[in-house]
């Protein structure tokens, strides 16, 4: 990690840059794939699956037999662990249900708001070097709680043309049956336009690499909603000399091993803490199976020594991390003051891995500074809020004259007439 000592505020923007390609560098490729899939459907997806995933498939859809076989290959111990995580995710997201909002705004005028599920959703589950079956739970469970009618899952196939057994087991646990062996840009474009095989959806969920992130953003140009721009993973740890350096190092590496384009940051008011964490990083790196990936991510990462907690908090809010761990003598200062973060982890014994897997919170979170404006996935992500109003005869007499005046002032005579006609009829009764 690169060490930066007491940076000036005017240097923050430069040192906090993410190690990502610009949209322009990726957009051309994404647009080419989108245009091809829109025109040629399944044949284009087959072509790009062979090009990008190095496997030739005659059929994309996972059969029920494949799902049954996959379930048999999962150990009982792992099944129990996945079930525990699923139970906690179920509990936390079920608790997010809200009641109908009902209000009589004036006599005879009643307004209310109710939530309805999004009917057709697509879930993108990264595969590749680390098949994220935990993401199936994070997206599939709240979708089921919300009542989404059609859930389509896409995940890239391995070199044998299969999806990881763990992904298929997690999908079966969530009641998802429409599963397709498609990854990357071609999966997002397939869900956007629909093909001979893949249903078109109304909203796409799920994390991915920079190409998937840009593909999701381009999908919005074609009338498909997305959860958020969720790209390469990132973590910021705020630690002082009360933090356990080995714990801090393990958390930094837990995100670094996601991919070479991941970024981790350590912010501290203690030079000694930064030094001790650096020593631990070197030790723990040697033990990691994904050492080469983590090393590349660490090369993109920095530790920053700041003057005090106030300066640290300002810097953290400017960076707007996806994951934020705080481990200090005064955690409450940071917990109360954090404005921009996807998910927050507090204290020495709250590893970021807990949120990734089993505590109950969702791990599909905004990256690349988008936590300044976006929330992580939650139950509301799978619903729409619809407002209703009902006005009685007394109500239209109470509110009507104000509507007439406002409509006339805006020069919208038809709007005024819609009220005037009703008022005239009531006067004649």
SEFI-499967 format. One record per residue (C-alpha): residue number from 1; x, z, y. Coordinates in nm, 2 decimals. Each point is the difference from the previous one (the first is absolute). Layout:
BEGIN
 seq      X      Z      Y
 NUM      X      Z      Y
...
REM end
This chain:
BEGIN
 seq      X      Z      Y
   1   0.00   0.00   0.00
   2   0.11  -0.07   0.35
   3   0.04   0.32   0.21
   4  -0.12  -0.01   0.36
   5   0.08   0.30   0.22
   6  -0.21   0.10   0.30
   7  -0.13  -0.35   0.08
   8  -0.14  -0.06   0.35
   9  -0.38  -0.06   0.03
  10   0.07  -0.36   0.12
  11   0.18  -0.07  -0.33
  12  -0.28   0.11  -0.23
  13  -0.18  -0.33  -0.02
  14   0.32  -0.17  -0.12
  15   0.10   0.26  -0.26
  16  -0.35   0.04  -0.14
  17  -0.04  -0.37  -0.08
  18  -0.12  -0.07  -0.35
  19   0.22  -0.22  -0.23
  20  -0.28  -0.26  -0.04
  21  -0.01  -0.37   0.05
  22  -0.22  -0.12   0.29
  23  -0.34  -0.15  -0.08
  24   0.12  -0.34   0.12
  25   0.27  -0.01  -0.27
  26  -0.26   0.06  -0.28
  27  -0.31  -0.16   0.15
  28   0.09  -0.36  -0.08
  29   0.03   0.07  -0.38
  30  -0.32   0.20   0.00
  31  -0.20  -0.27   0.18
  32   0.13  -0.26  -0.24
  33  -0.12   0.20  -0.30
  34  -0.34   0.08   0.17
  35  -0.06  -0.37   0.08
  36   0.09  -0.10  -0.36
  37  -0.22   0.26  -0.16
  38  -0.29  -0.07   0.23
  39   0.02  -0.37  -0.10
  40   0.10   0.02  -0.36
  41  -0.12   0.33  -0.13
  42   0.12   0.12  -0.34
  43   0.25  -0.29  -0.04
  44   0.18   0.12   0.31
  45   0.00   0.36  -0.11
  46   0.15  -0.11  -0.34
  47   0.27  -0.19   0.18
  48   0.10   0.29   0.22
  49  -0.02   0.25  -0.29
  50   0.26  -0.21  -0.18
  51   0.21  -0.04   0.32
  52   0.00   0.36   0.12
  53  -0.07   0.20  -0.32
  54   0.19  -0.23  -0.24
  55  -0.28  -0.01  -0.25
  56  -0.24  -0.28  -0.10
  57  -0.36   0.11  -0.07
  58  -0.30  -0.19  -0.14
  59  -0.24   0.28   0.10
  60   0.01   0.26   0.27
  61  -0.27   0.24  -0.10
  62   0.09   0.30  -0.22
  63  -0.23   0.02  -0.30
  64  -0.17   0.32  -0.13
  65   0.22  -0.02  -0.31
  66   0.31   0.01   0.22
  67  -0.14   0.31   0.18
  68  -0.08   0.17  -0.33
  69   0.35  -0.07  -0.14
  70   0.16   0.13   0.32
  71  -0.18   0.33  -0.02
  72   0.13   0.05  -0.35
  73   0.36  -0.03   0.11
  74  -0.02   0.28   0.26
  75   0.12   0.34  -0.12
  76  -0.25   0.29   0.00
  77   0.23   0.19   0.24
  78   0.00  -0.28   0.25
  79  -0.38  -0.05  -0.04
  80  -0.05   0.37   0.08
  81   0.23  -0.03   0.31
  82  -0.20  -0.30   0.12
  83  -0.33   0.18  -0.06
  84   0.12   0.30   0.19
  85   0.09  -0.22   0.30
  86  -0.33  -0.19  -0.03
  87  -0.19   0.33   0.01
  88   0.18   0.12   0.32
  89  -0.05  -0.34   0.17
  90  -0.37   0.01  -0.11
  91  -0.05   0.35   0.15
  92   0.17  -0.07   0.33
  93  -0.17  -0.33   0.06
  94  -0.34   0.12  -0.11
  95   0.03   0.28   0.26
  96   0.03  -0.28   0.27
  97  -0.36  -0.10  -0.05
  98  -0.20   0.05   0.32
  99  -0.37   0.06   0.06
 100  -0.23  -0.24   0.19
 101   0.03   0.05   0.38
 102  -0.35   0.04   0.14
 103  -0.09   0.05   0.37
 104  -0.31  -0.03   0.22
 105   0.17  -0.11   0.32
 106  -0.33   0.04   0.20
 107  -0.36   0.04  -0.08
 108  -0.11  -0.28  -0.23
 109   0.35  -0.15  -0.03
 110   0.17   0.08  -0.33
 111   0.35  -0.12  -0.10
 112   0.20   0.05  -0.32
 113   0.31  -0.11  -0.18
 114   0.05  -0.06  -0.37
 115   0.29  -0.12  -0.21
 116  -0.03  -0.29  -0.24
 117   0.27  -0.11  -0.25
 118   0.19  -0.32   0.05
 119  -0.14  -0.22  -0.29
 120   0.31  -0.20  -0.10
 121   0.35   0.13   0.03
 122   0.34  -0.11  -0.13
 123   0.27   0.24  -0.11
 124   0.37  -0.11   0.01
 125   0.22   0.20  -0.23
 126   0.38  -0.06   0.03
 127   0.18  -0.07  -0.32
 128   0.35  -0.13  -0.03
 129   0.27   0.26  -0.05
 130  -0.24   0.29   0.04
 131  -0.36  -0.06  -0.11
 132  -0.20   0.23   0.23
 133  -0.27   0.12  -0.23
 134  -0.05   0.30   0.23
 135  -0.13  -0.25   0.26
 136  -0.28  -0.10  -0.23
 137  -0.12   0.36   0.01
 138   0.04   0.02   0.38
 139  -0.21  -0.30   0.06
 140  -0.23  -0.02  -0.31
 141  -0.13   0.36   0.02
 142  -0.12   0.00   0.36
 143  -0.14  -0.35  -0.05
 144  -0.21   0.13  -0.29
 145  -0.11   0.31   0.20
 146  -0.10  -0.22   0.29
 147  -0.21  -0.21  -0.24
 148   0.17  -0.34   0.05
 149  -0.19  -0.25  -0.23
 150   0.29  -0.24  -0.09
 151   0.36   0.12  -0.03
 152   0.26  -0.27  -0.07
 153   0.36   0.11  -0.09
 154   0.30  -0.23   0.03
 155   0.35   0.09  -0.11
 156   0.31  -0.22  -0.08
 157   0.08  -0.07  -0.36
 158   0.33   0.09  -0.16
 159   0.22  -0.27  -0.17
 160  -0.21   0.03  -0.31
 161  -0.31  -0.08   0.20
 162  -0.15   0.35  -0.02
 163  -0.10   0.27   0.24
 164   0.15   0.34  -0.07
 165  -0.19   0.21  -0.25
 166  -0.02   0.29   0.25
 167  -0.17  -0.22   0.26
 168  -0.26  -0.11  -0.25
 169  -0.06   0.36  -0.12
 170  -0.04   0.12   0.36
 171  -0.24  -0.29   0.07
 172  -0.21   0.09  -0.31
 173  -0.01   0.36   0.12
 174  -0.15  -0.12   0.33
 175  -0.25  -0.23  -0.18
 176   0.17  -0.32   0.13
 177  -0.05  -0.29  -0.24
 178   0.08  -0.31   0.21
 179   0.38  -0.01  -0.01
 180   0.22  -0.30   0.08
 181   0.36  -0.07  -0.07
 182   0.09  -0.12   0.34
 183   0.24   0.13   0.26
 184   0.14  -0.05   0.34
 185  -0.13  -0.25   0.26
 186  -0.19  -0.19  -0.26
 187  -0.21   0.31  -0.10
 188  -0.09   0.07   0.37
 189  -0.09  -0.37   0.06
 190  -0.21  -0.01  -0.32
 191  -0.19   0.31   0.10
 192  -0.05  -0.15   0.35
 193  -0.14  -0.34  -0.10
 194  -0.11   0.05  -0.36
 195   0.09  -0.25  -0.27
 196  -0.15  -0.13  -0.32
 197   0.11   0.33  -0.16
 198   0.04   0.26   0.27
 199  -0.30   0.13   0.20
 200   0.02   0.00   0.38
 201  -0.01   0.35   0.15
 202  -0.10   0.15   0.33
 203   0.29   0.24   0.04
 204   0.35   0.03  -0.15
 205   0.19   0.32  -0.07
 206   0.34   0.09  -0.12
 207   0.37   0.02   0.10
 208   0.26  -0.26  -0.06
 209   0.32  -0.16   0.12
 210   0.04  -0.17   0.33
 211  -0.15  -0.32  -0.13
 212  -0.31   0.18  -0.13
 213  -0.03   0.18   0.33
 214   0.01  -0.33   0.20
 215  -0.24  -0.16  -0.25
 216  -0.25   0.27   0.06
 217   0.02  -0.04   0.37
 218  -0.05  -0.37  -0.03
 219  -0.30   0.06  -0.23
 220  -0.18   0.15   0.30
 221   0.01  -0.34   0.17
 222  -0.23  -0.12  -0.28
 223  -0.26   0.28   0.04
 224   0.13   0.24  -0.26
 225   0.07   0.36   0.11
 226   0.30   0.21  -0.11
 227   0.07   0.37  -0.03
 228   0.31  -0.01   0.23
 229   0.33  -0.17   0.03
 230   0.18   0.19  -0.27
 231   0.35  -0.13  -0.07
 232   0.33   0.15  -0.13
 233   0.00   0.37  -0.05
 234   0.15   0.24   0.25
 235   0.06   0.38   0.04
 236   0.11   0.22   0.28
 237   0.11   0.36  -0.07
 238   0.03   0.26   0.27
 239   0.23   0.28  -0.12
 240   0.19   0.28   0.15
 241   0.23   0.26  -0.17
 242  -0.29   0.16  -0.17
 243  -0.05  -0.31  -0.22
 244   0.15  -0.04  -0.34
 245   0.25  -0.29   0.03
 246  -0.04  -0.11  -0.37
 247  -0.38  -0.01   0.05
 248   0.03  -0.21   0.31
 249   0.24  -0.24  -0.17
 250  -0.23  -0.04  -0.29
 251  -0.29  -0.08   0.23
 252   0.20  -0.26   0.19
 253   0.11  -0.16  -0.33
 254  -0.36   0.00  -0.13
 255  -0.09  -0.25   0.26
 256   0.33  -0.19   0.01
 257  -0.04  -0.09  -0.37
 258  -0.33  -0.19   0.08
 259   0.19  -0.30   0.12
 260   0.30  -0.13   0.19
 261  -0.21  -0.05   0.31
 262  -0.13   0.36   0.00
 263   0.13   0.23   0.28
 264   0.05   0.37   0.01
 265   0.09   0.22   0.30
 266   0.13   0.35   0.03
 267  -0.05   0.17   0.34
 268   0.15   0.35   0.05
 269   0.11   0.24   0.26
 270   0.28   0.12  -0.23
 271   0.32  -0.20  -0.05
 272   0.08   0.21  -0.31
 273  -0.33  -0.09  -0.16
 274   0.07  -0.37   0.05
 275   0.35   0.04  -0.15
 276  -0.14   0.19  -0.30
 277  -0.28  -0.25  -0.06
 278   0.26  -0.28   0.01
 279   0.20   0.17  -0.27
 280  -0.31   0.05  -0.22
 281  -0.10  -0.37   0.05
 282   0.33  -0.11  -0.15
 283  -0.03   0.23  -0.29
 284  -0.36  -0.09  -0.09
 285   0.05  -0.37   0.05
 286   0.24  -0.01  -0.29
 287  -0.28   0.12  -0.23
 288  -0.26  -0.25   0.10
 289  -0.09  -0.29  -0.24
 290  -0.11  -0.20   0.31
 291   0.33   0.09   0.18
 292   0.07  -0.35   0.12
 293  -0.34  -0.03   0.17
 294   0.03   0.34   0.16
 295   0.35  -0.07   0.13
 296  -0.13  -0.31   0.19
 297  -0.28   0.20   0.15
 298   0.23   0.28   0.10
 299   0.22  -0.25   0.18
 300  -0.31  -0.08   0.22
 301  -0.06   0.37   0.06
 302   0.12   0.25   0.26
 303   0.04   0.37   0.07
 304  -0.06   0.11   0.36
 305   0.13   0.32   0.16
 306  -0.22   0.11   0.29
 307   0.02   0.28   0.25
 308  -0.31   0.19  -0.08
 309  -0.34  -0.01  -0.17
 310  -0.18  -0.14   0.30
 311   0.23  -0.30   0.01
 312  -0.04  -0.04  -0.38
 313  -0.37  -0.01   0.03
 314   0.00  -0.26   0.27
 315   0.23  -0.22  -0.20
 316  -0.21   0.04  -0.32
 317  -0.32  -0.09   0.18
 318   0.18  -0.31   0.14
 319   0.11  -0.11  -0.35
 320  -0.34   0.07  -0.15
 321   0.10   0.05  -0.36
 322  -0.20  -0.10  -0.30
 323   0.10   0.33  -0.17
 324   0.11   0.30   0.20
 325   0.16   0.31  -0.16
 326   0.05   0.31   0.22
 327   0.22   0.28  -0.13
 328   0.10   0.23   0.29
 329  -0.02   0.36   0.11
 330  -0.30  -0.10   0.21
 331  -0.20  -0.25  -0.20
 332  -0.31   0.06   0.20
 333   0.16  -0.14   0.32
 334   0.03  -0.33  -0.18
 335  -0.32   0.01  -0.19
 336  -0.20   0.07   0.32
 337   0.20  -0.25   0.21
 338   0.02  -0.30  -0.23
 339  -0.22  -0.28   0.12
 340   0.13  -0.31  -0.18
 341   0.05   0.03  -0.37
 342  -0.16  -0.13  -0.32
 343   0.02   0.32  -0.20
 344   0.18   0.33   0.06
 345   0.18   0.23  -0.25
 346   0.07   0.35   0.10
 347   0.27   0.24  -0.13
 348   0.28   0.02  -0.25
 349  -0.24  -0.03  -0.30
 350  -0.21  -0.30   0.10
 351   0.18  -0.31  -0.11
 352  -0.12  -0.34   0.11
 353  -0.04  -0.09  -0.37
 354  -0.30   0.24  -0.01
 355  -0.19  -0.22   0.24
 356   0.12  -0.31  -0.18
 357  -0.15   0.11  -0.33
 358  -0.22   0.30  -0.04
 359  -0.07   0.25   0.28
 360  -0.32  -0.20   0.09
 361   0.08  -0.16   0.33
 362   0.03  -0.38   0.01
 363   0.34  -0.17  -0.01
 364  -0.11  -0.33   0.15
 365   0.12   0.05   0.35
 366   0.09  -0.19   0.32
 367   0.37  -0.09   0.04
 368   0.22  -0.17   0.26
 369  -0.14   0.22   0.28
 370  -0.36  -0.09  -0.07
 371  -0.09   0.37  -0.04
 372  -0.03   0.00   0.38
 373  -0.33  -0.18  -0.05
 374  -0.09   0.00  -0.37
 375  -0.11   0.26  -0.25
 376   0.10   0.01  -0.36
 377  -0.25  -0.11  -0.26
 378  -0.29   0.25  -0.04
 379  -0.36  -0.01  -0.11
 380  -0.12  -0.15   0.32
 381   0.23  -0.30  -0.06
 382  -0.24  -0.12  -0.27
 383  -0.31   0.04   0.21
 384  -0.17  -0.13   0.31
 385  -0.19   0.20   0.25
 386  -0.34  -0.15   0.09
 387  -0.21   0.13   0.29
 388  -0.38   0.01   0.00
 389  -0.25   0.06   0.27
 390  -0.38   0.05   0.01
 391  -0.20   0.01   0.32
 392  -0.36   0.12   0.01
 393  -0.27  -0.10   0.26
 394   0.09   0.31   0.20
 395   0.37  -0.08  -0.04
 396  -0.02  -0.35   0.14
 397  -0.20   0.13   0.30
 398   0.27   0.26   0.06
 399   0.31  -0.23  -0.04
 400  -0.15  -0.34   0.09
 401   0.02   0.01   0.38
 402   0.37   0.08  -0.01
 403   0.06  -0.29  -0.24
 404  -0.19  -0.24   0.23
 405   0.21   0.11   0.30
 406   0.33  -0.04  -0.18
 407  -0.09  -0.33  -0.15
 408  -0.11  -0.14   0.34
 409   0.32   0.12   0.16
 410   0.20  -0.19  -0.26
 411  -0.21  -0.31   0.05
 412  -0.14   0.00  -0.36
 413  -0.36  -0.07   0.06
 414  -0.09  -0.05  -0.37
 415   0.14   0.35  -0.07
 416  -0.23   0.14   0.27
 417  -0.30  -0.19  -0.13
 418   0.04   0.14  -0.35
 419  -0.08   0.34   0.15
 420  -0.25  -0.11   0.27
 421  -0.23  -0.17  -0.25
 422  -0.02   0.32  -0.21
 423  -0.06   0.22   0.31
 424  -0.28  -0.23   0.12
 425  -0.17   0.01  -0.34
 426   0.00   0.38   0.00
 427  -0.14   0.01   0.35
 428  -0.29  -0.23  -0.10
 429  -0.09   0.22  -0.30
REM end
